[in-house]
Amino acid sequence: MSEVIATPLMSKPKLRWACRRGMLELDVLLAPFVEEGYDALSEQQKVDFERLLACDDPDLFAWFMGHNRSEDAAVQALIELIVNRVRV
């Protein structure tokens, strides 16, 4: 029988630090989301968000600007959620 070991989620301070990127455009999208929208995510979405933060800045920029789409459906769904929050 295989046992699933859950990886603990990042703390809020670590998330804030991980949202500090090399591009201001990404900082402006990610940092406010962590403060205002992250807590409302499901546990799985929080895991997916951490995967999103592990992606390279050029990929994130292309996805957020709509130039490309992530091949990971869960990451793409979070990108759309974040972008739609900004458009409101």
C-alpha positions as CSV (number, residue, x, y, z in Angstrom):
1,M,0.0,0.0,0.0
2,S,1.5,3.4,-1.0
3,E,1.2,6.3,1.4
4,V,0.6,9.8,0.1
5,I,2.7,12.3,1.9
6,A,1.3,15.8,1.6
7,T,3.8,18.6,1.2
8,P,3.0,21.5,3.5
9,L,2.0,24.7,1.8
10,M,4.2,27.8,1.8
11,S,3.5,30.3,4.6
12,K,2.2,33.7,3.7
13,P,5.6,35.4,4.1
14,K,7.2,32.8,1.8
15,L,4.5,33.3,-0.7
16,R,4.9,37.1,-0.6
17,W,8.7,36.6,-1.2
18,A,8.1,34.1,-4.1
19,C,5.8,36.7,-5.7
20,R,8.6,39.1,-6.0
21,R,9.7,38.5,-9.5
22,G,12.2,39.9,-12.0
23,M,9.4,41.7,-13.9
24,L,7.3,44.5,-12.4
25,E,4.3,43.3,-14.5
26,L,4.3,40.0,-12.7
27,D,4.8,41.6,-9.3
28,V,1.7,43.8,-9.9
29,L,-0.4,40.7,-10.6
30,L,0.9,38.2,-8.1
31,A,1.5,40.2,-4.9
32,P,-2.0,41.7,-4.7
33,F,-3.5,38.2,-5.4
34,V,-1.6,36.7,-2.5
35,E,-3.0,39.4,-0.2
36,E,-6.5,39.5,-1.5
37,G,-7.4,36.2,-3.2
38,Y,-5.1,33.4,-2.1
39,D,-7.0,32.6,1.1
40,A,-10.2,31.9,-0.9
41,L,-8.5,29.2,-3.0
42,S,-9.1,25.5,-2.4
43,E,-6.2,23.4,-1.0
44,Q,-5.6,22.0,-4.5
45,Q,-5.6,25.5,-6.0
46,K,-3.0,26.6,-3.4
47,V,-0.8,23.7,-4.4
48,D,-1.3,24.6,-8.1
49,F,-0.5,28.3,-7.2
50,E,2.9,27.1,-5.8
51,R,3.5,25.3,-9.0
52,L,2.7,28.5,-10.9
53,L,5.3,30.4,-8.8
54,A,7.9,27.8,-9.7
55,C,7.6,28.7,-13.4
56,D,10.0,30.9,-15.2
57,D,9.3,34.6,-15.5
58,P,9.2,34.7,-19.4
59,D,6.7,31.9,-19.4
60,L,4.5,33.6,-16.7
61,F,4.7,36.8,-18.6
62,A,3.6,35.2,-21.9
63,W,0.7,33.4,-20.1
64,F,-0.5,36.4,-18.2
65,M,-0.3,38.7,-21.3
66,G,-2.2,36.1,-23.4
67,H,0.6,35.4,-25.8
68,N,0.6,31.7,-24.9
69,R,-1.3,29.3,-22.7
70,S,0.2,27.0,-20.1
71,E,0.0,23.3,-21.0
72,D,-0.9,22.7,-17.4
73,A,-4.7,23.1,-17.2
74,A,-4.7,23.9,-13.4
75,V,-2.0,26.6,-13.8
76,Q,-3.9,28.1,-16.8
77,A,-7.1,28.2,-14.7
78,L,-5.3,30.1,-12.0
79,I,-3.8,32.5,-14.5
80,E,-7.3,33.2,-15.8
81,L,-8.6,33.7,-12.3
82,I,-5.8,36.2,-11.5
83,V,-6.3,38.1,-14.7
84,N,-10.1,38.3,-14.3
85,R,-9.6,39.7,-10.8
86,V,-7.5,42.5,-12.2
87,R,-10.1,43.3,-14.9
88,V,-12.9,43.9,-12.5
